[in-house]
Amino acid sequence: MNNLQQTIEQISNQITEKLNNLTKKQKIQIGIGVLALIIAITAVVLLTRPKMKNLFSENLDSKSIGQVATVLNENGIKYKLINDSTNIQVQENQYEQALMYTAMSDVPESGMTFDQVINNTMSTTQTEMTAKNNEYKKQQLERTLRSMEGIENARVELVIPEQKNAYLQSQVESRASIFLTLSKTLTTKQCEGIATYISSSVANLDKKNIVVIDSQGNTLYSGSEESQLGLNKQQEIKLLAEQDVTQKVSNLLGNMYDDVRVSPNLILDFDQYQESSQKYQTQGEDESRGVIQQETQASSSTKNNQTGAEPGTTTNGGDIPTYQTNNGTSGESKETQKDITYAPDKTESVYVKNPGNVDLEKSSLSVNLFKNKIYREEEVKPTLTGMTWSEFKVSNREQRTLAVDESIVNSVKSATGIDNVVVNAYENPIFLDQEVYQIDYKDYLPLVFLVLALLLIAFVVLRFRKHEEIVEVEPELEVEEMLKAAKEQVELEEIELKETLETKRQIDKFVDEKPEAVANLLRNWLTEEDWE
């Protein structure tokens, strides 16, 4: 830590010393450079800073702000808290996304809260508390339904009879009506799941008293329809079967072609057929007999001890019949009756036909295959002669029929089990225009400012380094120059003195040798001065 502090102090002292050695002009230049650098950096920050926009027109409570912040963080949207954390700002280019995500997550939550439900006063009646509780329950159900996949909005209407007697209230059935705005079609199973959830969430609400409709007026669920195979279920079964066939064909041919479009026409048999049969078999060697199911036996006997009269009458004509009698004094009879009911071996079988089976013989399938042919302007244009790129696109925009191998048709038949299959293939032209490079000056402004800032920094550094070099060598050069200048000055004075003495000697010699010439010269100078 001390070393770091000493290093910082040393650098600071060096900078201070360097600045003190600068002239006033140099200090002004450096100040202007630093100011220009600050202005450039500020301009870059201001131009590149994204514009912010308030997400809500009114301030929210802290709980709602927390919910919104959680949703924005989960979806990677940058935000800023404002107004003492009662509102949120997002980047202007992410405003629509933020609204969409918050709406999908139903935040901030609107409607009645649980605190409002339990916040009752002494003047609150039982009826008001019940109404508040029902309203809160309804809003909770609506929020849950909106969170489900495929449901954009939901409205729930509950009819819960009010009974003061707890026993009577448990015997009264509630009712529910649900209105859904869908983003995609719900299956029958999903609608039944919604009905089950609503039924379990409301007291005394049976599934038979629940009705679910969509925004198109279609009845999605009406009571307990699990045992019925109505029209909606038939359509759903057919749709699922066709989707299965479409998926199989798409997976089969998807890697071979760019686009596979399947149009199945499946015929499903929804006739409900039930057949029962009984088969009887005999048991044992006697084919006429089976297992004894019931057996009854009865016997009786009579005896007569009285003397009998003469049989017949004497008036009978013809031969008189005779009868076997027991001396004519007594009679006896016996009778035995036995009833046996035989049950043959019986086999009963019941055959129920599964409704919704696909009739493969009556069903048909049409498959259209597309292979893209890509034309790039930068590749095709150099090869065109006497034709422009636009004319080339017009002349080649029609789809071309391609030959389909018989093995592809056989593969589709084997995958689906349908014999009535038609497969067509086409070449689909796609034209890609050459992109025109467009320069947006706004995209390059930060780079321009950055380059200018770097150039300015480089200029200041070079000037500073140049000044340092001058300051370092200036003392040595100054001493040498002073010595050299002093020496040259002495030599120059000696030369001038010598020249002066020599000139004087020459003049004296000339005066002595030629006095008349000197006199004439003086007269001429005087005459010229008088004339002037």
TORLO-202869 format. One record per residue (C-alpha): residue in one letter; x, y, z. Coordinates in pm, 1 decimal. Each point is the difference from the previous one (the first is absolute). Last residue first. Layout:
// residues N
SITE	residu	xx	yy	zz
SITE	a	X	Y	Z;
...
***
This chain:
// residues 532
SITE	residu	xx	yy	zz
SITE	e	2283.1	7057.7	-5140.0;
SITE	w	221.7	232.1	-195.3;
SITE	d	197.9	96.9	309.9;
SITE	e	60.5	-367.6	86.4;
SITE	e	118.2	-77.7	-351.9;
SITE	t	247.5	293.6	6.7;
SITE	l	139.0	-109.7	339.6;
SITE	w	57.1	-355.2	-121.7;
SITE	n	173.6	133.0	-317.3;
SITE	r	222.7	232.9	200.0;
SITE	l	106.0	-288.1	230.2;
SITE	l	93.8	-217.7	-294.7;
SITE	n	199.2	281.8	-156.6;
SITE	a	193.6	45.7	326.4;
SITE	v	71.4	-372.5	28.4;
SITE	a	127.8	-5.3	-355.2;
SITE	e	227.2	292.0	79.1;
SITE	p	137.4	-169.1	316.2;
SITE	k	119.7	-310.5	-189.7;
SITE	e	272.4	-192.3	188.4;
SITE	d	-67.2	118.6	352.8;
SITE	v	-373.8	-15.3	-34.1;
SITE	f	15.3	-351.0	-154.6;
SITE	k	225.4	-127.7	280.0;
SITE	d	-230.3	137.7	264.2;
SITE	i	-296.8	-166.1	-170.3;
SITE	q	177.5	-337.2	-23.9;
SITE	r	96.1	11.5	366.4;
SITE	k	-353.9	82.7	101.5;
SITE	t	-138.3	-294.5	-201.8;
SITE	e	248.4	-240.7	157.8;
SITE	l	-89.6	115.9	347.8;
SITE	t	-371.7	-45.8	-65.1;
SITE	e	44.7	-348.3	-153.5;
SITE	k	203.3	-114.3	296.9;
SITE	l	-263.5	123.7	242.0;
SITE	e	-281.4	-171.3	-196.0;
SITE	i	189.5	-328.3	0.3;
SITE	e	67.4	18.3	373.2;
SITE	e	-365.8	78.2	68.2;
SITE	l	-113.3	-298.2	-211.3;
SITE	e	237.6	-236.8	178.5;
SITE	v	-132.6	109.2	337.1;
SITE	q	-363.2	-37.5	-116.4;
SITE	e	68.8	-346.4	-147.8;
SITE	k	133.4	-119.3	333.0;
SITE	a	-297.0	138.1	188.9;
SITE	a	-244.4	-156.8	-248.3;
SITE	k	168.9	-339.6	29.5;
SITE	l	-6.8	8.9	376.1;
SITE	m	-366.0	109.5	4.3;
SITE	e	-97.0	-256.3	-261.7;
SITE	e	161.7	-278.6	197.7;
SITE	v	-174.6	106.9	318.2;
SITE	e	-340.9	26.1	-172.4;
SITE	l	31.9	-339.2	-172.6;
SITE	e	54.0	-175.2	332.3;
SITE	p	-299.8	173.0	162.6;
SITE	e	-237.5	-66.0	-298.6;
SITE	v	52.0	-375.2	-29.8;
SITE	e	-266.7	-115.0	250.0;
SITE	v	-246.7	280.1	-59.6;
SITE	i	-4.4	-56.1	-374.1;
SITE	e	-60.8	-374.9	39.5;
SITE	e	-280.9	62.2	246.5;
SITE	h	-161.7	244.0	-240.4;
SITE	k	-3.4	-265.4	-269.3;
SITE	r	-154.8	-250.5	241.0;
SITE	f	-279.7	241.7	86.8;
SITE	r	-67.8	76.6	-362.9;
SITE	l	-8.6	-368.3	-82.5;
SITE	v	-234.4	-76.0	290.1;
SITE	v	-235.2	283.3	-93.3;
SITE	f	-15.5	-111.4	-361.6;
SITE	a	-55.2	-365.5	95.0;
SITE	i	-284.1	96.3	234.4;
SITE	l	-159.9	208.6	-272.4;
SITE	l	34.3	-281.3	-249.8;
SITE	l	-156.7	-243.0	247.4;
SITE	a	-290.3	237.6	65.8;
SITE	l	-53.3	50.4	-370.7;
SITE	v	-4.1	-375.8	-53.5;
SITE	l	-253.4	-45.2	281.7;
SITE	f	-220.4	275.9	-134.2;
SITE	v	1.4	-160.7	-342.4;
SITE	l	-77.8	-343.2	146.9;
SITE	p	-291.4	137.8	203.1;
SITE	l	-134.2	175.2	-311.4;
SITE	y	25.1	-308.8	-219.0;
SITE	d	-341.8	-151.2	66.9;
SITE	k	-164.6	340.4	-28.9;
SITE	y	149.0	44.1	-345.9;
SITE	d	-206.2	-284.6	-134.4;
SITE	i	176.2	-139.0	-301.0;
SITE	q	-199.0	-216.7	-233.6;
SITE	y	147.2	-299.9	-176.7;
SITE	v	-246.4	-127.5	-251.6;
SITE	e	-65.5	-368.1	50.5;
SITE	q	3.8	-205.1	-314.4;
SITE	d	-343.8	-135.6	-67.0;
SITE	l	-74.3	-358.4	97.6;
SITE	f	-241.6	-175.5	-233.8;
SITE	i	-166.6	-322.2	111.9;
SITE	p	-132.5	-244.1	-258.9;
SITE	n	-211.2	-294.2	128.2;
SITE	e	61.9	-328.6	-179.4;
SITE	y	-302.6	-223.8	34.3;
SITE	a	-79.0	-355.1	108.2;
SITE	n	-334.2	-182.1	-2.2;
SITE	v	-100.9	-307.6	202.8;
SITE	v	-345.0	-163.2	-17.2;
SITE	v	-88.3	-280.5	243.1;
SITE	n	-302.7	-232.2	-1.5;
SITE	d	169.3	-299.5	161.9;
SITE	i	-4.6	127.9	358.2;
SITE	g	204.3	-194.6	258.0;
SITE	t	165.4	325.0	109.3;
SITE	a	371.1	-84.9	-2.5;
SITE	s	-28.9	-272.9	-264.6;
SITE	k	-196.8	220.2	-237.1;
SITE	v	242.0	290.4	47.0;
SITE	s	297.2	-227.9	-68.7;
SITE	n	-168.2	-135.8	-312.2;
SITE	v	-48.6	352.8	-132.9;
SITE	i	365.0	83.3	69.4;
SITE	s	114.0	-322.8	-170.5;
SITE	e	-191.2	99.9	-311.7;
SITE	d	233.0	294.4	-48.3;
SITE	v	-169.7	330.4	-53.5;
SITE	a	89.3	207.4	-305.7;
SITE	l	7.7	373.5	49.7;
SITE	t	-256.6	255.2	-113.8;
SITE	r	124.8	354.6	-41.9;
SITE	q	-130.7	300.1	187.5;
SITE	e	-29.7	325.4	-193.4;
SITE	r	225.6	294.9	90.0;
SITE	n	261.6	-65.5	-267.1;
SITE	s	-92.4	253.7	-270.8;
SITE	v	-96.5	270.6	248.7;
SITE	k	317.2	-42.7	204.6;
SITE	f	219.0	17.6	-309.8;
SITE	e	-174.8	317.1	-113.1;
SITE	s	75.7	161.6	336.1;
SITE	w	365.6	-106.2	-19.2;
SITE	t	33.9	154.2	-343.9;
SITE	m	27.8	-188.7	-323.6;
SITE	g	215.9	42.2	-310.0;
SITE	t	263.2	-232.7	137.2;
SITE	l	-26.4	-124.0	357.1;
SITE	t	296.5	-188.4	149.9;
SITE	p	126.6	293.4	210.9;
SITE	k	-352.1	41.7	149.1;
SITE	v	-33.9	-358.2	121.1;
SITE	e	255.6	-7.4	281.9;
SITE	e	-49.2	348.7	151.0;
SITE	e	-375.3	-31.0	-50.3;
SITE	r	-26.7	-327.3	189.3;
SITE	y	-240.8	-260.5	-137.4;
SITE	i	-112.6	-268.0	245.3;
SITE	k	-190.7	-306.0	-119.8;
SITE	n	-210.1	-130.9	287.7;
SITE	k	-131.8	-355.9	-3.1;
SITE	f	-371.3	-36.3	68.4;
SITE	l	-197.1	-318.5	65.0;
SITE	n	-378.1	-24.7	-13.2;
SITE	v	-161.0	-302.3	167.4;
SITE	s	-360.7	-112.0	-43.1;
SITE	l	-148.9	-280.6	209.5;
SITE	s	-318.0	-203.8	-27.8;
SITE	s	-227.7	-194.7	233.2;
SITE	k	-258.8	-254.4	-121.2;
SITE	e	223.8	-306.5	24.8;
SITE	l	171.0	120.8	316.6;
SITE	d	-325.1	29.8	194.6;
SITE	v	137.7	162.1	312.8;
SITE	n	-153.0	-126.0	324.5;
SITE	g	-208.3	254.9	189.7;
SITE	p	-236.4	-234.7	178.7;
SITE	n	147.9	-327.8	133.4;
SITE	k	-235.2	-284.3	-88.7;
SITE	v	-137.9	-189.3	299.4;
SITE	y	-11.1	-380.5	-14.3;
SITE	v	-177.0	-186.4	286.3;
SITE	s	52.3	-372.7	59.4;
SITE	e	-216.2	-259.7	185.1;
SITE	t	101.1	-367.3	24.8;
SITE	k	-265.4	-258.0	112.2;
SITE	d	50.2	-359.0	124.9;
SITE	p	-352.4	-163.4	-3.8;
SITE	a	-234.4	37.1	297.1;
SITE	y	-213.2	-316.0	68.4;
SITE	t	-334.7	17.9	181.5;
SITE	i	-109.9	-325.7	165.3;
SITE	d	-365.5	-82.2	92.4;
SITE	k	-91.0	-330.1	178.8;
SITE	q	-356.7	-130.5	56.1;
SITE	t	-88.6	-326.3	189.7;
SITE	e	-355.7	-145.4	28.9;
SITE	k	-129.4	-303.8	200.4;
SITE	s	-347.2	-169.4	1.1;
SITE	e	-181.5	-249.9	236.1;
SITE	g	-350.2	-167.7	-8.1;
SITE	s	-223.4	-211.5	235.1;
SITE	t	-313.2	-250.5	0.7;
SITE	g	-69.8	-94.9	-355.0;
SITE	n	221.0	-303.3	25.3;
SITE	n	271.5	229.2	-102.8;
SITE	t	-134.3	104.0	-329.8;
SITE	q	100.2	-42.3	-361.0;
SITE	y	-287.1	118.4	-206.5;
SITE	t	-261.3	-179.2	-220.5;
SITE	p	-193.9	149.3	-280.4;
SITE	i	-356.5	-117.0	-66.6;
SITE	d	-39.6	-95.8	-357.6;
SITE	g	-270.2	171.7	-178.2;
SITE	g	-242.3	241.7	146.1;
SITE	n	48.2	176.5	321.1;
SITE	t	-307.0	-14.2	203.5;
SITE	t	166.1	-201.9	273.6;
SITE	t	232.6	279.9	84.3;
SITE	g	381.6	11.2	30.7;
SITE	p	200.6	-152.2	281.7;
SITE	e	-199.1	-173.9	258.5;
SITE	a	28.7	185.4	320.7;
SITE	g	320.5	42.3	201.7;
SITE	t	59.3	-105.0	350.8;
SITE	q	191.8	271.2	191.8;
SITE	n	372.5	-28.1	93.9;
SITE	n	146.7	261.9	-247.4;
SITE	k	380.2	92.2	4.4;
SITE	t	172.6	312.3	-143.1;
SITE	s	370.4	87.4	-74.8;
SITE	s	189.5	327.3	-84.9;
SITE	s	351.4	100.9	-121.1;
SITE	a	163.8	342.7	-89.7;
SITE	q	358.4	73.2	-123.9;
SITE	t	153.9	337.0	-92.9;
SITE	e	344.3	68.8	-160.1;
SITE	q	140.1	338.0	-105.0;
SITE	q	321.0	111.5	-184.7;
SITE	i	135.5	-343.3	-80.2;
SITE	v	305.3	63.7	-222.8;
SITE	g	-54.2	-113.6	-355.3;
SITE	r	-199.0	-265.6	-173.5;
SITE	s	-103.7	-50.9	-356.3;
SITE	e	353.9	-66.6	-117.5;
SITE	d	25.5	-299.1	231.5;
SITE	e	371.3	-67.1	21.1;
SITE	g	69.4	285.7	243.3;
SITE	q	-80.9	365.1	-33.9;
SITE	t	-187.6	186.0	-269.4;
SITE	q	110.2	339.5	-134.7;
SITE	y	-188.3	327.6	-37.6;
SITE	k	143.8	316.2	-154.1;
SITE	q	-137.3	346.1	72.0;
SITE	s	82.3	310.5	-206.8;
SITE	s	3.8	376.3	63.6;
SITE	e	72.7	274.7	-254.7;
SITE	q	50.4	371.2	68.5;
SITE	y	48.3	263.8	-270.1;
SITE	q	50.1	372.5	52.1;
SITE	d	40.1	174.2	-334.0;
SITE	f	282.4	256.8	19.1;
SITE	d	183.2	-121.4	-309.0;
SITE	l	273.3	242.2	-95.7;
SITE	i	73.6	105.2	-356.5;
SITE	l	332.2	177.8	-20.4;
SITE	n	62.5	267.4	-258.6;
SITE	p	365.0	91.8	43.0;
SITE	s	155.3	316.3	-146.6;
SITE	v	376.9	0.1	53.3;
SITE	r	228.8	288.0	-91.1;
SITE	v	373.1	-70.7	5.8;
SITE	d	246.2	287.0	-45.9;
SITE	d	376.1	-0.3	-58.1;
SITE	y	9.9	-357.9	-124.8;
SITE	m	203.4	-310.2	85.2;
SITE	n	43.1	56.4	373.1;
SITE	g	-372.4	58.9	53.5;
SITE	l	-110.5	-308.3	-193.9;
SITE	l	-58.4	-257.8	274.6;
SITE	n	-41.5	242.7	288.5;
SITE	s	-259.8	192.1	-200.2;
SITE	v	-181.9	-321.8	-95.8;
SITE	k	-22.0	-117.9	361.1;
SITE	q	-102.2	341.8	130.2;
SITE	t	-279.6	30.7	-255.8;
SITE	v	-133.5	-344.7	90.6;
SITE	d	-1.5	87.2	370.1;
SITE	q	-162.4	335.2	-69.2;
SITE	e	-270.2	-177.1	-200.8;
SITE	a	-72.4	-234.8	291.3;
SITE	l	-6.9	289.8	246.0;
SITE	l	-243.7	191.4	-220.7;
SITE	k	-224.4	-303.5	-40.9;
SITE	i	-9.9	-56.0	374.9;
SITE	e	-71.9	368.8	56.7;
SITE	q	-279.3	1.8	-254.8;
SITE	q	-158.1	-302.2	164.0;
SITE	k	39.8	159.3	341.0;
SITE	n	-179.3	313.3	-114.6;
SITE	l	-278.5	-203.5	-159.6;
SITE	g	-76.7	-189.4	316.3;
SITE	l	151.5	-319.8	131.7;
SITE	q	-174.2	-8.9	333.3;
SITE	s	125.5	-161.9	318.5;
SITE	e	226.0	289.1	95.9;
SITE	e	-260.6	261.3	-68.0;
SITE	s	-46.8	127.8	356.2;
SITE	g	-150.7	345.0	-37.3;
SITE	s	47.8	221.5	-300.4;
SITE	y	355.9	48.5	-116.1;
SITE	l	148.9	179.7	-299.5;
SITE	t	-323.2	154.0	-122.3;
SITE	n	90.9	217.1	-297.0;
SITE	g	-115.1	362.8	12.6;
SITE	q	304.0	133.3	-183.9;
SITE	s	138.2	156.8	319.9;
SITE	d	11.8	-341.5	165.0;
SITE	i	-248.9	-193.2	213.3;
SITE	v	27.8	-200.9	323.3;
SITE	v	-308.1	-115.6	194.8;
SITE	i	19.9	-151.2	348.9;
SITE	n	-300.0	-148.8	184.2;
SITE	k	75.5	-360.6	-101.1;
SITE	k	345.5	44.2	148.3;
SITE	d	-151.3	35.8	346.7;
SITE	l	47.5	314.1	205.3;
SITE	n	-86.1	-42.1	369.0;
SITE	a	294.1	217.2	109.1;
SITE	v	210.2	156.1	-273.6;
SITE	s	363.0	-89.9	-73.2;
SITE	s	-52.0	-371.8	-72.0;
SITE	s	-259.9	71.2	-266.4;
SITE	i	211.3	271.8	-160.4;
SITE	y	299.0	-235.3	-27.4;
SITE	t	-211.0	-286.5	-137.1;
SITE	a	-159.4	229.1	-258.5;
SITE	i	341.0	120.9	-112.3;
SITE	g	122.9	-359.4	-27.0;
SITE	e	-306.6	-92.0	-205.0;
SITE	c	82.2	284.8	-236.4;
SITE	q	359.0	-124.1	-26.6;
SITE	k	-117.6	-353.5	-78.5;
SITE	t	-235.9	131.0	-265.8;
SITE	t	291.7	171.3	-168.0;
SITE	l	44.2	374.8	-0.6;
SITE	t	35.2	193.9	-325.1;
SITE	k	253.3	280.8	-3.4;
SITE	s	19.4	360.4	117.3;
SITE	l	-324.6	-34.4	189.6;
SITE	t	-234.1	252.8	160.9;
SITE	l	-190.2	-194.9	263.5;
SITE	f	-342.1	47.7	163.2;
SITE	i	-71.7	-220.6	300.4;
SITE	s	-342.2	-57.7	157.6;
SITE	a	-23.6	-152.8	347.2;
SITE	r	-281.7	-148.9	209.0;
SITE	s	-37.1	-85.6	368.1;
SITE	e	-205.6	-287.8	136.4;
SITE	v	-208.9	30.1	316.2;
SITE	q	35.4	-291.5	245.2;
SITE	s	295.6	144.4	189.2;
SITE	q	-192.9	326.0	42.5;
SITE	l	-288.5	-186.6	157.8;
SITE	y	231.0	-145.3	262.5;
SITE	a	171.1	332.7	67.9;
SITE	n	-326.8	185.6	44.3;
SITE	k	46.1	361.4	-99.5;
SITE	q	-23.0	-85.3	-365.9;
SITE	e	143.4	205.8	-282.0;
SITE	p	2.9	-166.0	-338.4;
SITE	i	337.6	13.9	-178.8;
SITE	v	-33.0	107.8	-362.6;
SITE	l	349.6	62.9	-131.3;
SITE	e	88.2	187.3	-319.6;
SITE	v	353.9	-38.0	-128.3;
SITE	r	166.7	211.8	-268.6;
SITE	a	316.2	-111.3	-171.5;
SITE	n	262.2	155.5	-226.8;
SITE	e	280.6	-115.4	-225.4;
SITE	i	-37.5	-374.7	53.8;
SITE	g	223.5	-232.0	-208.2;
SITE	e	231.7	-92.3	285.4;
SITE	m	-146.9	61.3	343.4;
SITE	s	82.5	320.9	188.9;
SITE	r	-330.1	156.4	-102.6;
SITE	l	-184.5	-284.8	172.2;
SITE	t	181.6	64.2	327.5;
SITE	r	-74.4	372.4	-10.9;
SITE	e	-369.1	-67.2	-68.0;
SITE	l	-19.8	-248.1	287.6;
SITE	q	154.7	253.4	238.9;
SITE	q	-243.7	264.8	-120.1;
SITE	k	-296.0	-227.9	70.7;
SITE	k	129.6	-88.8	346.2;
SITE	y	41.7	369.1	86.8;
SITE	e	-351.9	74.5	-120.9;
SITE	n	-141.7	-290.3	200.7;
SITE	n	180.2	117.1	314.8;
SITE	k	-120.5	355.7	-46.7;
SITE	a	-358.8	-118.9	-50.8;
SITE	t	18.0	-216.4	312.1;
SITE	m	138.2	291.4	203.2;
SITE	e	-275.6	226.7	-129.2;
SITE	t	-269.2	-253.2	88.3;
SITE	q	145.1	-46.6	347.2;
SITE	t	-24.7	372.5	59.8;
SITE	t	289.3	245.2	27.2;
SITE	s	-79.3	268.1	259.9;
SITE	m	260.4	-124.0	246.3;
SITE	t	265.8	33.3	-264.5;
SITE	n	149.5	-249.5	-238.9;
SITE	n	351.4	-28.8	-138.8;
SITE	i	3.2	-374.4	-67.3;
SITE	v	-96.1	33.5	-366.0;
SITE	q	199.5	317.6	-59.9;
SITE	d	312.3	-168.8	129.1;
SITE	f	-68.0	-291.1	-235.6;
SITE	t	19.3	236.5	-294.8;
SITE	m	-280.6	113.9	-225.8;
SITE	g	68.5	90.3	-359.5;
SITE	s	320.6	66.8	-180.6;
SITE	e	326.0	-187.7	20.8;
SITE	p	290.7	200.4	-130.9;
SITE	v	63.5	-224.8	-166.9;
SITE	d	-213.3	-247.6	-190.3;
SITE	s	297.7	-204.3	-123.3;
SITE	m	-110.1	33.8	-361.0;
SITE	a	-72.7	370.8	52.7;
SITE	t	342.0	58.3	156.2;
SITE	y	171.0	-180.5	-287.4;
SITE	m	-191.2	193.2	-268.1;
SITE	l	52.1	340.1	160.9;
SITE	a	372.9	-66.0	33.8;
SITE	q	22.0	-111.6	-361.8;
SITE	e	-172.4	317.6	-118.9;
SITE	y	235.1	220.6	204.8;
SITE	q	319.8	-172.6	-110.9;
SITE	n	101.5	257.8	-265.1;
SITE	e	-85.2	282.7	240.8;
SITE	q	222.8	-137.9	272.4;
SITE	v	-188.7	-63.0	320.4;
SITE	q	-109.2	229.8	282.5;
SITE	i	-172.5	-126.3	312.8;
SITE	n	-224.1	166.7	253.3;
SITE	t	-39.7	24.6	378.0;
SITE	s	366.8	-50.6	88.0;
SITE	d	39.9	352.4	143.1;
SITE	n	-122.3	158.8	-323.5;
SITE	i	220.7	-213.0	-226.0;
SITE	l	126.4	-357.5	-23.6;
SITE	k	194.5	-84.8	-315.3;
SITE	y	-46.4	-293.6	-236.3;
SITE	k	192.0	-241.6	-218.2;
SITE	i	-202.6	-285.3	-151.3;
SITE	g	151.6	-349.5	26.4;
SITE	n	-327.7	-193.9	14.8;
SITE	e	38.2	-123.7	358.4;
SITE	n	122.7	342.4	111.3;
SITE	l	-307.6	171.2	-147.8;
SITE	v	-236.5	-243.9	171.4;
SITE	t	171.4	45.4	336.6;
SITE	a	-4.2	379.3	-35.0;
SITE	v	-374.6	-9.0	-70.4;
SITE	q	-68.6	-203.7	313.2;
SITE	g	221.1	225.1	212.6;
SITE	i	-172.5	313.3	-131.0;
SITE	s	-336.6	-155.5	83.0;
SITE	k	110.6	-68.0	357.1;
SITE	s	149.6	349.0	40.2;
SITE	d	-318.9	178.0	-100.0;
SITE	l	-48.4	144.4	-345.2;
SITE	n	28.8	347.2	-153.9;
SITE	e	-221.0	85.5	-295.0;
SITE	s	70.7	14.4	-375.3;
SITE	f	190.7	-325.5	10.3;
SITE	l	306.3	-112.2	-197.8;
SITE	n	158.9	343.7	-6.3;
SITE	k	231.3	38.9	-297.9;
SITE	m	378.4	12.3	-28.5;
SITE	k	212.1	104.3	-297.3;
SITE	p	321.7	-194.7	-39.4;
SITE	r	335.7	173.0	66.3;
SITE	t	218.8	-15.3	-310.9;
SITE	l	-35.2	365.4	-94.0;
SITE	l	36.3	129.7	354.7;
SITE	v	298.8	-220.4	81.0;
SITE	v	178.2	87.8	-323.5;
SITE	a	-65.1	370.8	54.0;
SITE	t	136.0	-18.5	354.7;
SITE	i	314.4	-174.9	-123.1;
SITE	a	52.2	266.2	-266.4;
SITE	i	-58.8	286.0	244.6;
SITE	i	245.8	-150.8	248.7;
SITE	l	260.8	-38.4	-275.5;
SITE	a	-54.0	358.2	-114.3;
SITE	l	50.7	120.4	356.9;
SITE	v	318.3	-205.1	32.4;
SITE	g	132.0	142.8	-326.3;
SITE	i	-87.2	357.2	96.1;
SITE	g	176.5	-44.1	332.6;
SITE	i	307.7	-141.9	-174.1;
SITE	q	12.6	296.0	-237.3;
SITE	i	-41.3	247.2	285.5;
SITE	k	283.9	-165.1	190.5;
SITE	q	217.5	21.8	-308.8;
SITE	k	-68.0	371.3	-33.6;
SITE	k	78.0	61.7	366.3;
SITE	t	331.8	-175.2	-32.0;
SITE	l	56.6	-344.2	134.5;
SITE	n	249.7	-74.6	278.0;
SITE	n	-274.2	15.1	262.1;
SITE	l	-196.3	-261.1	-191.0;
SITE	k	292.2	-239.0	-1.6;
SITE	e	55.3	46.0	371.3;
SITE	t	-365.8	-58.8	75.4;
SITE	i	-0.9	-314.3	-215.7;
SITE	q	313.2	-127.4	173.5;
SITE	n	-145.2	76.0	341.3;
SITE	s	-321.9	-185.2	-81.9;
SITE	i	194.0	-299.8	-129.3;
SITE	q	206.0	-8.6	317.8;
SITE	e	-307.7	39.2	219.1;
SITE	i	-172.6	-287.4	-181.3;
SITE	t	307.9	-218.9	34.6;
SITE	q	31.4	86.0	368.0;
SITE	q	-365.1	-90.6	56.7;
SITE	l	44.8	-330.9	-182.2;
SITE	n	311.4	-79.0	198.8;
SITE	n	-181.9	84.4	323.9;
SITE	m	-285.9	-238.4	-91.6;
***
